[in-house]
Amino acid sequence: MQDFIISAATEDFWIWSGILALLALGLGWGMATLFHRARVIENTPTSKLRSAAQGFVELQGTIRAIPGSTLTAPLSQTPCAWFEYEIEKYVGGKHDRWQTVESDESDAPFLLDDGTGTCLVLPAGASITPSFHAVWYGHSRLPEPGSAPRESTGILSIATFSVGSYRYTEKRLMDGDALFCLGNFHTEPDVTRLRHVSAAVREALRRLKENPEVLLRHFDRNGDGEIDTTEWERARKATVEHVKSRHGVARGANSIDVLARPRMRRRPFILSNIPQTDLTRRLKRNAFLCLAGFLATGPLALYLVIQRLQS
């Protein structure tokens, strides 16, 4: 070590010292982030959708696909609620490595159902721990149909027995999976539903106007054979309420609950198929590993610099 400090070329020495210092900083940042997430999870009470306050919340429930949605994981062609995939190619030569040739992550919304209500989950920007994580190999850029593992597997458990110049990684959240969530909860107008209801109201009012006998029979309160302004307003309100009830729209149902990424960066956005206690334990374990790495690389980088300056 001392010989390297003294004899290494100036450029090489500072490059390696800089890399070591950056590694220490990265490990320190990772440690702080992981400990922070674990502490936030422990200190945030679990809310029910029926009574959840607007703002930063913790929720637990079951994933439900949006009716009519057709999201499919690209590599396995499996219907799912969320996916992330990566295709890598083996590059030989002086430095053997796996090079990413294609990757993508779904940002399509899905529903969370906790038994008291449902909310729309927007997964963009979330730290997601999925229920399914598989890695397999092949000889073409796209995997052969049916080659994807049916069960979730880790890299080590499958790599030993697999060959191929392409490596495929796929992660999925499935309809019916349990989900732990930490994010920003808010209510916003359900634009799609409002459009459908508004169109239906216009159509119902048009038909009502084209049937004056029905209008008179139900809303001509004074019996003068005409519909005045007050009677028409009463007929309009009754029609609107009838259309809303037919479309399943009750009081406050012109809006939709949404869980999304918090605006404050210090507040994490977490979606996990792992139960809360297991997730917290994993975060703390990884944080201690980062701490150990930081304590190993940080002092070493400082030692190298001090010894170089003194030599």
C-alpha positions in Angstrom: 0.0 0.0 0.0 2.8 2.4 1.0 4.7 1.6 -2.2 1.6 2.4 -4.3 1.1 5.7 -2.5 4.6 6.8 -3.2 5.4 5.3 -6.6 2.0 5.6 -8.4 1.8 8.2 -11.1 0.1 11.4 -10.0 -2.8 11.1 -12.5 -3.4 7.4 -11.6 -3.2 8.0 -7.9 -5.8 10.8 -7.9 -8.1 8.9 -10.3 -8.2 5.9 -8.0 -8.4 8.1 -4.9 -11.3 10.0 -6.4 -13.1 6.8 -7.3 -12.7 5.6 -3.8 -14.0 8.9 -2.4 -17.0 8.9 -4.7 -17.8 5.3 -3.7 -17.6 6.3 0.0 -20.0 9.3 -0.7 -22.4 7.1 -2.6 -22.4 4.5 0.2 -23.0 7.3 2.8 -25.9 8.7 0.8 -27.4 5.2 0.4 -27.1 4.6 4.1 -28.8 7.8 5.0 -31.6 7.3 2.4 -32.3 3.7 3.5 -32.4 4.6 7.2 -34.7 7.6 6.4 -37.1 5.4 4.5 -37.2 2.8 7.3 -37.9 5.5 9.9 -40.7 7.1 7.8 -42.4 3.7 7.3 -42.2 3.0 11.1 -43.5 6.5 12.1 -46.4 6.8 9.6 -49.6 5.1 10.7 -51.6 3.0 8.2 -54.8 4.8 6.9 -58.0 3.4 5.5 -59.0 4.8 2.1 -62.5 5.6 3.5 -61.0 8.0 6.0 -57.6 8.9 4.6 -56.6 12.5 4.9 -55.3 14.5 2.0 -51.5 14.4 1.9 -48.7 12.0 2.8 -50.2 8.6 3.8 -49.5 4.9 4.3 -51.9 2.5 2.7 -52.2 -1.3 2.5 -54.5 -3.2 0.2 -54.8 -5.3 -2.9 -53.9 -4.5 -6.5 -56.9 -4.4 -8.9 -56.5 -3.9 -12.6 -58.5 -1.1 -14.1 -61.5 -2.6 -15.9 -60.9 -2.7 -19.6 -57.1 -2.3 -19.2 -54.8 -4.6 -21.2 -51.3 -4.1 -19.8 -49.0 -7.0 -20.8 -45.3 -7.6 -19.8 -43.3 -7.3 -23.0 -40.9 -10.3 -22.5 -43.2 -12.9 -21.0 -46.5 -11.6 -22.6 -48.1 -12.0 -19.2 -51.1 -9.8 -18.2 -50.1 -7.6 -15.2 -50.7 -4.4 -13.4 -47.1 -3.1 -13.7 -43.8 -4.2 -15.3 -40.2 -3.4 -15.6 -37.8 -5.2 -18.0 -34.3 -5.2 -19.4 -32.6 -6.9 -22.3 -28.8 -7.3 -22.1 -26.3 -8.7 -24.6 -23.0 -10.3 -23.6 -20.0 -8.4 -25.0 -16.8 -10.4 -25.0 -13.3 -9.0 -25.4 -10.8 -7.4 -23.1 -13.5 -6.5 -20.6 -16.3 -9.0 -20.6 -19.6 -7.4 -19.7 -23.4 -7.4 -20.1 -24.5 -4.4 -22.1 -28.1 -3.1 -21.9 -29.7 -3.0 -25.4 -33.3 -2.3 -24.3 -35.2 -1.5 -21.1 -38.5 0.1 -20.1 -40.8 0.5 -17.1 -44.6 0.8 -17.1 -46.2 4.0 -15.8 -49.8 2.9 -16.5 -52.1 3.4 -13.4 -53.8 0.6 -11.5 -56.2 0.4 -8.6 -55.6 -0.2 -4.9 -58.5 -1.7 -2.9 -58.3 -1.9 0.9 -61.8 -3.1 1.5 -63.1 0.4 2.5 -62.6 2.0 -1.0 -60.4 2.2 -4.0 -57.9 4.7 -5.3 -55.9 5.1 -8.5 -52.1 4.5 -8.1 -49.8 6.3 -10.4 -46.5 4.3 -10.2 -44.3 6.8 -12.0 -41.3 7.8 -9.8 -42.0 5.1 -7.2 -39.5 2.8 -5.6 -41.1 -0.5 -6.4 -40.5 -3.9 -4.8 -42.4 -6.3 -7.0 -43.9 -9.7 -6.4 -42.2 -11.3 -9.5 -38.5 -10.9 -10.5 -37.1 -13.4 -13.0 -33.9 -13.6 -15.0 -33.4 -16.0 -17.9 -31.2 -16.4 -21.0 -31.5 -16.9 -24.7 -29.8 -16.6 -28.1 -31.9 -13.9 -29.7 -32.7 -10.3 -28.8 -36.3 -11.2 -27.8 -36.9 -14.3 -25.7 -38.5 -17.4 -27.3 -42.3 -17.6 -26.6 -42.8 -19.7 -23.5 -39.2 -19.5 -22.3 -39.9 -17.1 -19.4 -39.9 -18.7 -16.0 -43.3 -19.1 -14.5 -42.1 -18.6 -10.9 -40.0 -15.7 -9.6 -36.3 -16.5 -9.6 -33.2 -14.7 -8.7 -30.1 -14.2 -10.9 -27.9 -16.7 -9.0 -30.5 -19.5 -9.0 -30.9 -19.5 -12.7 -27.7 -18.2 -14.2 -25.7 -21.3 -13.2 -27.8 -23.6 -15.4 -28.5 -21.2 -18.3 -26.6 -20.2 -21.4 -27.1 -17.6 -24.1 -25.7 -14.4 -25.4 -28.8 -12.4 -24.2 -30.0 -12.0 -20.7 -33.6 -11.0 -19.9 -34.9 -9.5 -16.7 -38.5 -8.9 -15.9 -40.3 -7.6 -12.8 -44.1 -7.6 -12.4 -46.9 -6.6 -10.1 -49.9 -8.7 -10.6 -53.7 -8.2 -10.3 -54.6 -9.5 -6.8 -51.2 -8.9 -5.3 -51.0 -7.5 -1.8 -49.4 -4.0 -1.8 -47.9 -1.7 0.8 -47.9 2.0 -0.3 -46.4 5.2 1.0 -47.1 8.3 -1.0 -49.2 11.4 -1.6 -52.9 10.9 -1.4 -55.2 13.4 -3.0 -58.6 13.7 -4.6 -59.1 15.2 -8.1 -62.0 15.4 -10.6 -62.7 12.1 -12.4 -62.6 13.7 -15.8 -63.5 10.6 -17.8 -66.5 9.8 -15.7 -67.7 13.5 -15.8 -67.5 13.5 -19.5 -69.6 10.3 -19.8 -72.2 11.6 -17.3 -72.4 15.0 -19.0 -73.0 13.5 -22.4 -75.7 11.2 -20.9 -77.4 14.2 -19.2 -77.5 16.1 -22.4 -79.0 13.2 -24.2 -81.6 12.6 -21.5 -82.6 16.3 -21.5 -82.9 16.3 -25.3 -85.2 13.3 -25.2 -87.3 14.9 -22.4 -87.8 18.0 -24.5 -88.9 15.9 -27.4 -91.6 14.3 -25.2 -93.7 17.2 -23.8 -96.4 14.9 -22.6 -94.0 13.1 -20.3 -92.6 16.5 -19.2 -96.1 17.8 -18.4 -97.3 14.7 -16.6 -94.4 14.6 -14.2 -93.4 18.3 -13.7 -96.4 20.5 -14.5 -97.1 21.3 -10.8 -99.7 24.1 -11.3 -101.6 22.2 -14.0 -101.6 25.1 -16.5 -100.5 22.8 -19.4 -97.1 24.6 -19.7 -93.7 24.2 -18.2 -92.4 27.4 -16.7 -88.8 28.2 -15.6 -89.2 26.9 -12.1 -90.7 23.6 -13.3 -88.1 23.2 -16.0 -85.3 23.7 -13.4 -86.9 21.0 -11.3 -87.1 18.7 -14.3 -83.5 19.3 -15.1 -82.3 18.5 -11.6 -84.4 15.4 -11.4 -83.0 14.2 -14.8 -79.4 14.9 -13.7 -79.8 12.9 -10.5 -81.5 10.1 -12.4 -78.6 9.9 -14.9 -76.0 10.0 -12.1 -77.6 7.2 -10.2 -77.8 5.1 -13.4 -74.1 5.6 -13.9 -73.3 4.7 -10.3 -72.4 8.3 -9.4 -73.2 9.2 -5.8 -72.5 12.3 -3.8 -68.8 13.1 -4.1 -68.3 10.4 -6.8 -67.5 13.0 -9.5 -64.0 12.8 -8.1 -61.4 10.1 -7.8 -58.8 9.3 -5.1 -55.2 9.2 -6.4 -51.9 8.0 -4.8 -48.9 9.5 -6.5 -45.3 10.7 -5.9 -45.0 13.3 -3.2 -43.9 16.8 -4.2 -41.4 17.0 -1.3 -38.3 15.1 -2.2 -37.6 14.1 1.4 -40.8 12.0 1.4 -40.4 8.6 -0.2 -42.8 7.1 -2.7 -42.8 3.3 -2.0 -44.9 0.5 -3.6 -44.0 -2.9 -2.2 -45.4 -6.4 -2.4 -43.3 -7.2 0.7 -45.2 -6.7 4.0 -44.3 -3.6 6.0 -42.3 -5.3 8.7 -40.2 -7.3 6.2 -39.6 -4.2 4.1 -38.4 -2.2 7.1 -36.1 -5.0 8.1 -34.7 -5.2 4.6 -34.1 -1.4 4.4 -32.3 -1.4 7.7 -30.1 -4.4 6.7 -29.1 -2.7 3.5 -28.5 0.5 5.3 -26.1 -1.3 7.7 -24.3 -2.8 4.7 -23.9 0.7 3.2 -22.6 1.9 6.6 -20.0 -0.9 6.7 -18.9 0.0 3.2 -18.7 3.7 4.0 -16.6 3.0 7.1 -14.2 0.9 5.0 -13.8 3.2 1.9 -14.1 6.6 3.5 -11.2 6.4 6.0 -9.1 4.5 3.3 -9.6 7.3 0.8 -8.7 9.9 3.4 -5.6 7.9 4.5 -4.4 7.7 0.9 -4.7 11.4 0.3 -2.9 12.3 3.6 -0.1 9.9 3.0 0.4 11.2 -0.6 0.5 14.8 0.5 3.0 13.9 3.3 5.3 11.9 1.0 
